[in-house]
Amino acid sequence: MNYTSRDYLRDDDEKTTSVAGQRSVALSNKLSGVLSVSYADSEIRDALHLLDLKNVQNTPDLRRSIRSDLQKDVIECNSSIVREFGQVAEQLKSVGSIISSLNACCEDVQRQVAAARQENLPILDEASTLLKEKDDVEKKKQLLIAFNKHFVLPEEDLMVLTATTQAIDAHFFAVLDRTKQIHADCQILLGSESQRLGLELMEQTSRQLNSGYQKLHRWIQKEFKALDLENPQINAFIRRSLRTLAERPALFENCLESFSEARRHVLTDGFYNALTGSSANSDPTMKPIEFHAHDALRYTGDILAWAHSATVSERESLESLFISEGDEMAKGIRAGRQSEPWSAIDGESFDGRKALDGLVNGNMTGVARALRQRIEQAVQSQDDSVTVYKIANLISFYRVTLTKLLGPDSSVMEALSALEDVAMSQFKALQSDQTATVQGEFTQAPVDLSVPDILEEALTQVKALMKSYESSLTPVGSRENDFKPILSQTLKPVLDSCDSLAKDLSAPAIDIFLLNCYGSARATLQPFDFTQWLVGQIDQVIASSTNNLIDYQHAFFLHVSGLHSLLIALTPLTGSDEDLLQVPHLAPFQPAALMAASQTLDEFLPSALIDALENLKRLNDTKLAGEVTSEAADRFCADFEFVETRLADVDEIVAAKEERGSSSDDDDDEDGGEENGRDPDRVKVQRDEENDKVPLRSFYPRTSGDIRVLLS
């Protein structure tokens, strides 16, 4: 603050006598100065704070003495501080003397320590060397412990791996995996300076691994003897054991051979038990297969169904046992072949599915032999060719089905292929005998021209064969060629015999008989798509016989109606006027003959269709008989139109000629009328000329429209 309170009071007294204007200016200046002071200044705040602490009262006396009072307080404070610093100085002097004493003692101790160190220096060096050696020994100890822990099996683990009294469990596989890891890690030692140690450890772990695999091999063989593949809950340790044993291909193959032999006996015994029902465990509600031995087809079907069921069950069981996710078995085989290169066969890679097919095939070998023997006996004892063929188709069905499970080269496939050949040979032999018998008994056609009984039997047999073949699994593209020999042996000889018998018949019986026979054969073969080659040949015969019947019916219409003679007379003539003028002089077109032909036509038309159909009454296909008669009637109508047209043309030409010569004819009649009346020849010529003037249509009045209506 620039002014004290006392200064302000003094100034006020001095200015009481000044002019009022100057006083007011000074006062305003002071006020401006006071108001311009910043009370936010730290010094101002500290001063005000001190005044508050002293509890100063704002009085005129106090304002006059406040400065001196404050200065007095400052002096007192300074003197108090000086006295206190004097005491501190005295204490510091005493501390300095004490520090000097301590420094002297420390120097004495240092001299003593240096002397002691000089004396103990050899001992310290020796101790340092011993401590370093101790650290080295400790490191070697830790390294040895770690090495033994990693590369050496504990005694208890070694007992689990090799001792036969110890069971195969998860601990065994853990120890085996650790031993394999040790054996693999020994290769690192071979690449270092410790080659001898690596070789010794590898030899040791190899012996331990061999002992472990031998133990595992014996345990698996033991388990296989009591293994029930029908139980879906197969021991998981067996599957794991097989995948582990696959790392030793020789032991694995030996184990599979033993297992396959055991399964072969089990399946063969199961097959004979199913045949005879002699097992104590057989279901009493299920009849043995041989109970139906009198029915060869069912007997064969039951045997093949049992074989299929056994194959599927065996494959599914072995697949769950030997085929694992991730191809673990194949990985084990590959690892084993790498460790035992001599065990690889031609360097081929292991195929799990192929190995499974081979195992199932080996297991089914005994069943295949027994199955072939039983079915072959059933086939050879049959004398019904249809039954034998159904058996052959049944065998073919199961052969195709089992091929997908066992492959084409399995023993079961060989047995089924051989059985199929035996069945087809038996069928061909029976069919040949039956054909020879038929041809010997088939000497003449039936009187009513119906289908012979022998053909009916053949068609019934062929229909049964076709239905059986239709259910087979033969590819669609090869069905026709595959079934062609069957039709050639069964139906074709009988149809050929029908052709031979038809040659001894006369028309129309020959064609009616052929249509009856071939129509029945076509109706039997048509529904099947693999018989179209023979249906095509039959269609040709039917078309030829149908045309022959149409020709016969056409000839019947011509002869019975009397139109034949007229048509024969007109056919050689052309449409020229000269040829047409000859028509009235032809014998069939003389008035009497033409009227007789017209009378014959009128008598024929009312019953023409009935009489024509009577000719085909022995034709079994009445629809075909109607179509043949209708076609013949159409031809007859066309022939009638031809005759009608020719007669109309003749009448037209004759009328034109008569008009041209009418005038000259009248003159000749007036000059020689009497003479003509007296000459008989002249009279006859005149009568003929008069007849020529009569239109031919007047003697033969029927129109083609009438004919079509009556024959429709």
C-alpha positions in Angstrom: 0.0 0.0 0.0 1.5 3.5 -1.0 -0.2 5.5 1.8 -0.8 4.9 5.4 -3.8 5.9 7.4 -1.9 8.6 9.2 -0.8 10.2 5.9 -4.3 10.4 4.9 -5.3 12.2 8.1 -2.5 14.7 7.8 -3.3 15.6 4.3 -6.9 16.2 5.2 -5.8 18.8 7.9 -3.5 20.6 5.5 -6.0 20.9 2.8 -8.8 22.4 4.9 -7.8 25.9 3.8 -7.4 25.0 0.1 -9.9 26.0 -2.4 -13.0 23.8 -2.6 -12.3 23.0 -6.2 -8.7 21.8 -5.6 -9.9 19.8 -2.6 -12.4 18.0 -4.5 -9.8 17.2 -7.3 -7.3 15.8 -4.8 -9.9 13.7 -3.1 -11.0 12.3 -6.3 -7.4 11.5 -7.2 -6.9 9.7 -3.9 -10.0 7.7 -4.3 -9.0 6.7 -7.8 -5.6 5.6 -6.5 -7.2 3.6 -3.7 -9.7 2.0 -6.0 -7.0 1.1 -8.5 -5.1 -1.0 -6.0 -5.6 -4.8 -6.6 -6.6 -6.5 -3.5 -5.9 -9.9 -5.1 -2.2 -9.2 -4.6 -0.5 -11.7 -2.2 1.2 -9.0 -0.2 -2.0 -7.2 0.4 -3.7 -10.4 1.5 -0.8 -11.2 3.9 -0.9 -7.7 5.4 -4.6 -7.8 5.9 -4.3 -11.3 7.4 -1.7 -10.1 10.0 -3.9 -7.2 10.9 -6.8 -9.6 11.5 -4.5 -11.7 13.8 -3.6 -8.6 15.9 -7.2 -7.7 16.3 -6.5 -4.1 15.3 -9.3 -1.5 15.9 -9.7 1.2 13.4 -9.1 4.3 15.7 -7.3 7.5 14.9 -4.6 6.8 17.5 -4.1 3.3 16.3 -3.8 4.5 12.7 -1.1 6.9 13.8 1.0 4.3 15.7 0.4 1.2 13.6 3.6 1.6 11.5 5.9 2.0 14.6 4.2 -0.9 16.2 4.7 -3.1 13.3 8.4 -2.3 13.0 8.8 -3.0 16.7 7.3 -6.4 16.2 9.6 -7.1 13.3 12.7 -6.2 15.4 11.6 -8.5 18.2 11.1 -11.4 15.9 14.6 -11.0 14.4 16.3 -10.9 17.8 14.5 -14.1 18.8 15.8 -15.8 15.7 19.4 -14.8 16.2 19.3 -16.2 19.8 18.0 -19.6 18.5 20.6 -19.8 15.7 23.3 -19.3 18.3 22.2 -22.3 20.2 22.2 -24.3 16.9 25.8 -23.2 16.2 27.0 -24.5 19.6 25.3 -27.9 19.0 27.0 -28.1 15.6 30.4 -27.6 17.1 29.8 -30.6 19.4 28.6 -32.7 16.5 31.8 -31.9 14.5 34.0 -33.1 17.4 32.1 -36.3 17.5 32.5 -36.9 13.7 36.2 -36.4 14.0 36.4 -39.1 16.6 34.4 -41.5 14.4 36.6 -40.9 11.4 39.6 -41.8 13.5 38.0 -45.0 14.7 37.0 -45.9 11.1 40.5 -45.5 9.8 41.7 -47.7 12.6 39.1 -50.4 11.7 40.1 -50.2 8.0 43.7 -50.8 8.8 42.8 -53.8 10.8 40.4 -55.2 8.1 43.1 -54.8 5.4 45.5 -56.7 7.6 42.9 -59.5 8.2 42.1 -59.7 4.5 45.7 -60.0 3.6 46.0 -62.9 6.0 42.8 -64.7 4.9 43.2 -64.2 1.1 44.4 -67.9 0.3 41.5 -69.3 2.4 39.0 -67.1 0.4 40.4 -68.2 -2.9 40.1 -71.8 -1.9 36.5 -71.3 -0.7 35.6 -69.6 -4.0 37.0 -72.5 -5.9 35.0 -75.0 -3.8 31.8 -73.0 -4.2 32.2 -73.0 -8.0 32.8 -76.7 -8.0 29.8 -77.2 -5.9 27.7 -75.2 -8.4 29.0 -77.4 -11.3 28.2 -80.6 -9.4 24.7 -79.3 -8.6 24.2 -78.5 -12.3 25.4 -81.9 -13.4 23.1 -83.5 -10.7 20.1 -81.6 -12.1 21.1 -82.5 -15.6 21.4 -86.1 -14.7 18.0 -86.1 -12.9 16.4 -84.5 -16.0 18.1 -86.9 -18.3 17.0 -89.9 -16.3 13.5 -88.5 -16.0 13.3 -88.1 -19.8 15.4 -91.0 -21.1 15.0 -93.7 -18.5 11.8 -95.5 -17.5 11.1 -96.0 -13.9 11.0 -99.5 -12.6 7.2 -99.4 -12.1 6.6 -98.2 -15.6 8.9 -100.8 -17.0 6.9 -103.5 -15.2 3.6 -102.1 -16.7 5.2 -102.2 -20.2 6.7 -105.7 -20.1 5.2 -107.8 -17.3 2.5 -110.2 -18.4 0.8 -109.9 -15.0 0.0 -106.3 -15.6 -3.2 -105.6 -17.4 -3.5 -103.6 -20.6 -5.0 -100.2 -19.6 -4.6 -96.5 -20.2 -1.3 -96.5 -18.1 0.2 -99.1 -20.5 -0.5 -97.0 -23.5 0.9 -94.0 -21.8 4.1 -95.8 -20.9 4.3 -97.2 -24.5 3.9 -93.7 -26.0 6.6 -92.4 -23.6 8.9 -95.2 -24.6 8.4 -94.4 -28.3 9.1 -90.7 -27.6 12.3 -91.7 -25.8 13.3 -93.8 -28.7 12.7 -90.9 -31.1 14.6 -88.4 -28.9 17.6 -90.7 -28.9 18.2 -89.7 -32.5 19.1 -86.3 -31.2 21.9 -87.8 -29.1 23.3 -89.5 -32.2 23.8 -86.1 -33.8 25.8 -84.9 -30.8 29.0 -86.0 -29.1 27.2 -88.6 -27.0 26.7 -91.1 -29.8 27.6 -94.1 -27.7 25.0 -93.1 -25.1 22.4 -92.6 -27.8 23.1 -96.0 -29.3 22.8 -97.7 -25.9 19.6 -95.9 -25.1 18.1 -96.8 -28.5 19.0 -100.4 -28.1 17.5 -100.4 -24.6 14.3 -98.7 -25.6 14.0 -101.0 -28.7 14.0 -104.0 -26.4 11.5 -102.4 -24.2 9.2 -101.5 -27.1 9.5 -105.0 -28.6 8.5 -106.5 -25.2 5.6 -104.1 -25.0 4.3 -104.9 -28.5 4.7 -108.6 -27.8 2.7 -108.2 -24.7 0.0 -106.3 -26.6 0.0 -108.9 -29.4 -0.6 -111.7 -26.9 -3.3 -109.8 -25.1 -5.2 -109.0 -28.4 -5.1 -112.7 -29.4 -6.5 -113.6 -26.1 -9.2 -111.0 -26.3 -10.1 -112.1 -29.9 -10.9 -115.6 -28.7 -13.7 -114.2 -26.4 -14.6 -111.3 -28.6 -18.3 -111.0 -29.5 -18.7 -108.9 -32.6 -22.5 -109.0 -32.3 -22.1 -106.8 -29.2 -22.1 -103.2 -30.3 -20.2 -102.1 -27.3 -16.8 -103.5 -28.3 -14.0 -102.8 -25.9 -12.4 -99.5 -26.7 -9.0 -100.8 -25.6 -9.2 -103.5 -28.3 -9.6 -100.8 -31.0 -6.8 -98.7 -29.5 -4.7 -101.8 -29.2 -5.1 -102.7 -32.9 -4.3 -99.2 -34.0 -1.2 -99.3 -31.8 -0.2 -102.8 -32.9 -0.5 -101.7 -36.6 2.9 -100.0 -35.9 4.4 -103.5 -36.0 3.1 -104.8 -39.4 4.4 -108.4 -38.8 2.6 -108.8 -35.5 -0.5 -107.0 -36.9 -0.7 -109.4 -39.9 -0.2 -112.4 -37.6 -2.9 -111.1 -35.3 -5.3 -110.6 -38.3 -4.6 -114.1 -39.6 -5.5 -115.6 -36.2 -8.5 -113.4 -35.9 -9.7 -114.3 -39.5 -9.3 -118.0 -38.8 -11.3 -117.8 -35.6 -14.0 -115.7 -37.3 -14.1 -118.2 -40.3 -14.9 -121.0 -37.9 -17.5 -118.9 -36.0 -19.3 -117.9 -39.2 -19.2 -121.4 -40.7 -20.6 -122.8 -37.5 -23.3 -120.1 -37.5 -24.2 -121.0 -41.1 -24.7 -124.7 -40.2 -26.6 -123.8 -37.1 -28.9 -121.6 -39.2 -29.4 -124.5 -41.6 -30.1 -127.2 -39.1 -31.1 -125.2 -35.9 -28.9 -127.6 -33.9 -27.3 -124.9 -31.7 -28.4 -124.6 -28.1 -28.6 -120.8 -28.5 -30.9 -121.0 -31.6 -34.2 -119.1 -31.4 -36.9 -121.8 -30.9 -39.4 -119.6 -32.8 -37.2 -119.5 -35.9 -37.4 -122.5 -38.1 -34.1 -123.8 -39.6 -33.5 -123.1 -43.2 -33.5 -126.8 -44.2 -37.1 -126.9 -43.0 -37.9 -125.4 -46.4 -35.6 -127.5 -48.4 -38.5 -128.9 -50.5 -39.0 -125.4 -51.9 -35.7 -124.8 -53.7 -36.4 -121.1 -54.4 -37.2 -120.2 -50.8 -34.4 -122.5 -49.6 -31.9 -120.7 -51.8 -33.3 -117.3 -50.9 -33.0 -118.0 -47.2 -29.4 -119.2 -47.5 -28.4 -116.1 -49.6 -30.3 -113.8 -47.2 -28.4 -115.3 -44.2 -25.1 -114.9 -46.1 -26.0 -111.2 -46.9 -27.0 -110.5 -43.4 -23.8 -112.1 -42.0 -21.6 -110.2 -44.5 -23.2 -106.8 -43.6 -23.0 -107.6 -39.9 -19.4 -108.8 -40.2 -18.3 -105.7 -42.2 -20.0 -103.2 -39.9 -18.4 -104.9 -36.8 -14.9 -105.0 -38.4 -15.3 -101.5 -39.7 -15.9 -100.1 -36.2 -13.0 -102.3 -35.0 -10.4 -101.6 -37.6 -11.3 -98.4 -39.4 -11.0 -95.3 -37.3 -11.6 -91.7 -37.8 -8.5 -89.8 -39.1 -7.1 -92.9 -40.7 -5.2 -93.8 -37.6 -4.7 -97.5 -38.6 -3.1 -96.4 -41.9 -0.9 -94.0 -40.1 0.2 -96.7 -37.7 1.0 -99.1 -40.7 3.0 -96.4 -42.4 5.0 -95.7 -39.2 5.6 -99.4 -38.8 6.8 -99.8 -42.4 9.2 -96.9 -41.9 10.7 -98.6 -38.9 10.5 -102.0 -40.5 11.1 -101.5 -44.3 11.4 -105.2 -44.9 7.7 -105.6 -43.9 6.4 -103.5 -46.8 4.9 -105.4 -49.8 6.2 -104.0 -53.0 6.3 -100.6 -51.4 2.5 -100.3 -51.6 0.7 -97.8 -49.4 -1.7 -99.2 -46.9 -5.4 -99.0 -47.9 -7.7 -99.5 -44.9 -10.8 -100.2 -46.9 -9.0 -102.7 -49.1 -7.6 -104.4 -46.1 -11.1 -104.5 -44.5 -12.5 -106.1 -47.7 -9.7 -108.7 -47.6 -10.4 -109.5 -44.0 -14.2 -109.8 -44.5 -13.5 -112.0 -47.6 -11.2 -114.3 -45.6 -13.8 -114.6 -42.8 -16.5 -115.6 -45.3 -14.5 -118.2 -47.1 -15.9 -121.1 -45.1 -19.5 -119.8 -45.6 -18.9 -119.5 -49.3 -17.8 -123.1 -49.7 -20.8 -124.4 -47.7 -23.2 -122.1 -49.5 -22.0 -123.2 -52.9 -22.4 -126.9 -52.0 -26.0 -126.5 -50.7 -27.3 -124.3 -53.4 -25.7 -126.4 -56.2 -27.5 -129.5 -54.8 -30.8 -127.6 -54.7 -30.4 -126.4 -58.3 -29.4 -129.8 -59.7 -32.3 -131.5 -58.0 -34.8 -129.3 -59.8 -36.7 -130.3 -63.0 -38.7 -127.1 -63.4 -36.9 -124.7 -65.7 -38.8 -121.6 -64.4 -37.8 -122.3 -60.8 -34.2 -122.9 -61.9 -34.2 -119.6 -63.8 -35.7 -117.7 -60.8 -33.0 -119.2 -58.6 -30.4 -118.0 -61.2 -31.9 -114.5 -61.0 -31.9 -114.6 -57.2 -28.3 -115.5 -57.2 -27.5 -112.7 -59.7 -29.3 -110.2 -57.4 -27.3 -111.2 -54.4 -24.1 -111.3 -56.4 -24.6 -107.7 -57.5 -25.6 -106.7 -54.0 -22.6 -108.4 -52.3 -20.2 -107.0 -54.9 -20.7 -103.6 -53.3 -19.7 -105.0 -49.9 -16.9 -107.5 -50.8 -15.6 -106.4 -54.2 -15.6 -108.5 -57.4 -12.7 -110.8 -56.4 -13.9 -112.2 -53.1 -14.5 -115.9 -52.5 -18.3 -115.3 -52.0 -18.4 -113.6 -55.5 -16.6 -116.6 -57.0 -19.0 -119.0 -55.4 -22.1 -117.0 -56.5 -20.8 -116.6 -60.1 -20.2 -120.3 -60.3 -23.7 -121.0 -58.9 -25.2 -118.7 -61.4 -23.4 -120.5 -64.2 -24.6 -123.9 -62.8 -28.2 -122.6 -62.6 -28.2 -121.2 -66.2 -26.6 -124.5 -67.5 -29.4 -126.5 -65.7 -32.0 -124.1 -67.1 -30.7 -124.5 -70.6 -30.6 -128.3 -70.3 -34.2 -128.5 -69.0 -35.4 -126.1 -71.6 -33.7 -128.0 -74.4 -35.4 -131.2 -73.2 -38.7 -129.4 -73.0 -38.3 -127.9 -76.5 -37.5 -131.4 -77.9 -40.6 -132.8 -76.2 -42.8 -130.0 -77.5 -41.6 -130.3 -81.1 -42.3 -134.0 -80.9 -45.9 -133.6 -79.7 -46.7 -130.5 -81.8 -47.9 -132.2 -85.0 -50.9 -130.3 -86.3 -52.8 -127.1 -85.6 -56.1 -127.1 -83.6 -59.2 -127.4 -85.6 -60.6 -124.1 -84.4 -57.2 -122.4 -85.2 -56.9 -121.3 -81.6 -53.6 -120.9 -79.8 -52.2 -124.4 -79.1 -51.9 -125.5 -75.5 -48.1 -125.9 -75.9 -47.8 -122.3 -77.0 -50.0 -121.2 -74.1 -47.8 -123.1 -71.7 -44.7 -121.6 -73.3 -46.1 -118.1 -72.9 -47.0 -118.7 -69.3 -43.5 -119.9 -68.7 -41.9 -117.0 -70.5 -44.1 -114.5 -68.6 -42.9 -115.9 -65.3 -39.3 -115.8 -66.6 -39.7 -112.1 -67.7 -41.2 -111.1 -64.4 -38.3 -112.7 -62.6 -35.8 -111.1 -64.8 -37.5 -107.7 -64.5 -36.7 -107.7 -60.7 -33.0 -108.3 -61.4 -30.3 -105.7 -61.0 -29.1 -106.1 -64.6 -28.3 -102.6 -66.1 -31.0 -101.3 -68.4 -28.7 -100.9 -71.4 -27.8 -104.6 -71.5 -31.1 -106.1 -70.5 -32.3 -106.9 -74.0 -29.1 -108.6 -75.1 -28.9 -110.4 -71.8 -32.4 -111.8 -72.1 -32.3 -112.6 -75.8 -30.9 -116.1 -75.4 -33.7 -116.9 -72.9 -36.4 -116.1 -75.5 -34.4 -117.9 -78.2 -34.5 -121.1 -76.1 -38.0 -120.9 -74.7 -40.4 -119.1 -77.1 -38.7 -118.9 -80.4 -38.7 -122.7 -81.1 -42.4 -122.9 -80.3 -43.2 -120.0 -82.7 -41.1 -121.7 -85.4 -43.2 -124.8 -84.8 -46.3 -122.8 -85.3 -44.9 -121.5 -88.6 -44.3 -125.1 -89.7 -47.9 -126.2 -88.8 -49.3 -123.2 -90.6 -47.8 -124.2 -93.9 -50.1 -127.2 -94.0 -53.2 -125.0 -93.8 -55.1 -123.2 -96.6 -56.1 -119.6 -96.8 -57.4 -117.9 -94.8 -56.8 -120.5 -92.0 -53.0 -120.2 -92.3 -53.1 -116.4 -91.6 -55.7 -116.7 -88.9 -53.7 -119.4 -87.1 -50.5 -117.3 -87.3 -52.3 -114.1 -86.1 -53.8 -116.1 -83.2 -50.4 -117.4 -82.2 -48.3 -114.4 -82.8 -50.9 -112.0 -81.4 -51.0 -113.9 -78.1 -47.2 -113.9 -78.0 -47.0 -110.2 -78.7 -49.6 -109.4 -75.9 -47.4 -111.4 -73.5 -44.1 -109.7 -74.6 -45.2 -106.1 -75.2 -45.2 -104.9 -71.5 -41.5 -105.7 -71.1 -38.9 -103.3 -72.6 -36.2 -106.0 -72.9 -38.2 -108.1 -75.5 -38.7 -105.5 -78.2 -36.3 -107.3 -80.6 -38.7 -110.3 -80.7 -41.8 -108.0 -80.7 -40.4 -106.4 -83.8 -40.1 -109.8 -85.6 -43.6 -110.7 -84.4 -45.0 -107.4 -85.7 -43.6 -108.2 -89.2 -45.4 -111.6 -89.2 -48.6 -110.0 -88.0 -48.4 -107.3 -90.6 -47.8 -109.9 -93.4 -50.7 -112.1 -92.2 -53.0 -109.1 -91.8 -52.3 -108.0 -95.4 -53.0 -111.6 -96.6 -56.4 -111.6 -94.8 -57.2 -108.2 -96.3 -56.4 -109.6 -99.8 -58.6 -112.6 -99.0 -61.5 -110.6 -97.9 -61.1 -108.3 -100.9 -61.2 -111.3 -103.2 -64.2 -112.6 -101.3 -66.1 -109.3 -101.9 -65.2 -109.3 -105.6 -66.2 -112.9 -106.3 -69.3 -113.1 -104.2 -70.6 -109.8 -105.5 -70.1 -110.7 -109.1 -67.8 -107.7 -109.6 -64.7 -109.8 -110.3 -65.6 -110.6 -113.9 -66.4 -107.0 -114.8 -63.2 -105.8 -113.1 -61.1 -108.4 -114.9 -62.6 -107.4 -118.3 -62.0 -103.6 -117.7 -58.5 -103.8 -116.2 -56.5 -104.3 -119.4 -58.4 -101.5 -121.2 -57.1 -97.9 -121.1 -59.3 -94.8 -121.0 -59.2 -94.1 -124.7 -62.3 -93.9 -126.8 -61.3 -97.0 -128.9 -60.9 -99.2 -125.9 -64.1 -97.9 -124.3 -66.1 -98.6 -127.5 -65.1 -102.2 -127.2 -66.7 -102.6 -123.7 -70.3 -103.1 -125.0 -69.1 -106.0 -127.1 -67.4 -107.8 -124.2 -69.2 -110.9 -122.9 -69.5 -109.7 -119.2 -71.1 -106.4 -120.4 -73.8 -108.0 -122.5 -77.3 -107.0 -121.2 -78.1 -110.4 -119.9 -74.7 -110.9 -118.2 -74.8 -107.4 -116.8 -78.3 -107.8 -115.4 -77.2 -111.1 -113.8 -74.2 -109.4 -112.2 -76.5 -106.6 -111.0 -78.8 -109.2 -109.5 -75.9 -111.0 -107.8 -74.7 -107.7 -106.4 -78.1 -106.9 -104.9 -78.3 -110.3 -103.3 -74.7 -109.9 -101.9 -74.9 -106.4 -100.4 -77.4 -106.9 -97.5 -75.4 -109.6 -95.8 -71.9 -108.7 -97.2 -70.3 -107.7 -94.0 -71.7 -110.5 -91.9 -70.6 -113.0 -94.5 -67.2 -111.5 -94.7 -66.8 -111.5 -90.9 -67.9 -115.1 -90.9 -64.7 -115.9 -92.8 -62.7 -114.5 -89.8 -64.8 -115.9 -87.0 -61.8 -118.1 -85.8 -59.6 -115.0 -85.4 -59.3 -114.3 -81.7 -58.8 -110.6 -82.2 -62.3 -109.4 -83.2 -61.1 -105.8 -83.5 -58.5 -106.9 -86.0 -61.1 -108.9 -87.9 -63.3 -105.8 -88.1 -60.3 -103.7 -89.3 -59.3 -106.2 -91.9 -62.9 -106.5 -93.2 -63.2 -102.7 -93.3 -60.0 -102.3 -95.3 -61.2 -105.0 -97.7 -64.6 -103.2 -98.1 -62.8 -99.9 -98.8 -60.8 -101.6 -101.6 -64.0 -103.2 -102.9 -65.7 -99.8 -103.0 -62.7 -98.4 -104.9 -63.0 -101.2 -107.4 -66.7 -100.6 -107.8 -66.1 -96.9 -108.4 -63.6 -97.9 -111.1 -66.2 -100.1 -112.9 -68.9 -97.4 -112.4 -66.7 -94.8 -113.9 -65.8 -96.9 -116.9 -69.5 -97.7 -117.6 -70.4 -94.1 -117.4 -67.6 -93.2 -119.8 -68.7 -95.9 -122.2 -72.4 -94.7 -122.1 -71.2 -91.1 -122.7 -69.0 -92.0 -125.7 -71.8 -94.2 -127.3 -74.3 -91.4 -126.9 -72.0 -88.9 -128.6 -71.4 -91.3 -131.4 -75.2 -92.0 -131.8 -75.8 -88.3 -132.2 -73.2 -87.9 -134.9 -74.6 -90.8 -137.0 -78.3 -90.3 -136.5 -79.0 -88.6 -139.8 -77.3 -91.1 -142.1 -78.9 -94.0 -140.2 -82.4 -92.5 -140.9 -81.8 -92.5 -144.7 -80.6 -96.0 -144.8 -83.7 -97.2 -142.9 -86.1 -95.6 -145.5 -84.4 -97.1 -148.6 -84.0 -100.7 -147.4 -86.7 -101.2 -144.8 -88.5 -104.0 -146.6 -85.3 -105.8 -147.4 -84.1 -105.6 -143.9 -87.3 -107.0 -142.6 -86.9 -110.0 -144.8 -83.2 -110.8 -144.1 -82.7 -112.6 -140.7 -79.0 -111.6 -140.4 -79.9 -108.1 -141.1 -82.6 -108.3 -138.4 -80.0 -109.6 -135.9 -77.6 -106.8 -136.6 -80.3 -104.3 -136.3 -81.3 -105.8 -132.9 -77.7 -105.6 -131.7 -77.4 -102.0 -132.7 -80.6 -101.3 -130.9 -79.1 -102.9 -127.8 -75.9 -100.9 -128.1 -78.0 -97.8 -127.9 -79.3 -98.8 -124.5 -77.0 -97.3 -121.7 -75.0 -99.9 -119.7 -75.8 -98.2 -116.5 -79.5 -99.1 -117.0 -78.5 -102.8 -116.7 -76.2 -102.1 -113.7 -77.8 -99.3 -111.8 -76.0 -99.4 -108.4 -73.9 -96.4 -107.4 -70.7 -96.3 -105.4 -72.6 -94.2 -102.8 -75.1 -97.1 -102.3 -72.2 -99.5 -101.9 -70.4 -97.4 -99.3 -73.6 -97.0 -97.3 -74.4 -100.7 -97.3 -70.8 -101.7 -96.5 -70.2 -99.0 -93.9 
